[in-house]
């Protein structure tokens, strides 16, 4: 691999909804944390724009006192986002960042264009919304990064400059034995995550199910009317939202994780968290699932409830050591940071063509070489 050697002055701009890293559940902010810390480790000068309760080795520019989700006094979240954007402009003028990496969707597009900020944006969410095509036609000059190739399908003509899969620290989650004898569900309770499917699969296979999931305010009615009564079934245990330091035990002791989604999932962080613990995942074929999960190796990909129930024996027979090995090969934070560093240099080098993440294999020896340059 051709590893960029030059240190960069990089700004990371995170959503303010959660701290970096999140205190409890959180996807985008957790990825921003892993990326920021690895870029610092690689010798880059990194500035993080995030909530004031964030913890980082980078230089922190606090944009609100605490994460907005955990702030009972926050009524208008957008007000804080605009304060952050103004701070980004101010700091960019003062510090002359080589590149600003946004993780806040399209909110910055007008100012990035007006102030000619050297930047790119990782799109972390779903893109199959009817309002988005006209916006991305209007801002066709904005360089954007996907987190899976499947995520791009609704917006094939956006200015895609790279694809970088999420990564986790290798020391954060360790391989477990699966000795708990239960199925696990991790994430959020909402219609698209289909915890109802997980409950049915557990019931039909006779295996206990532990559900570690948060319920957002927007999904409270769905939980109360559609899910809560299902939790009374035998063998179902609702744990609620868990902390990051509880995931290793929860996933590592699970025989398997259920990921029965019903929407075009852009990535699925819980899948690689399970992989890091050596835990096989049963997932429905939606969105990025076939890219992230190797069916028959790190899990089983299915298309129906009957297939899910019928695949349980195969799922439970998968080698947990090989699952962990695939995580170490494809989904580490060091690999993610190296891919982004390559992408930053490519974007700044006018006329170059950045490669997709899957086309940039990174070995551990590459990281050592990079650090010794």
Protein Blocks (a to p, Z undefined) as FASTA:
>chain_A
ZZdfbdcdddddddfkbccddfbdcfklmmmmmmmmmmmmnopacdddddfkbccfbdcd
dfbfbdfklmmkbmblmlmmmmmmmmmmmmmmmnopabdcdfehjmlmmmmmmnopacdd
ddfbdfkbfklmmmmmmmmmbccddfbfklmmmmmmbccfbdcdddddfklpccdehlno
pacdeddddfklommlmmmmmmmnopacdddddddfklmmmmmmmmmmmmmpghiacebj
cdfklmmmmmmmpmbdcdfbcbdcfkopmlmmmmmnopacddddehjlmmmpcghilmcc
dfbfklmmmmmmmmmmpcfklmmmmmmmmmcfklmmmmmmmmmmmmmmghiacddfklmc
cdfklmmmmmmZZ
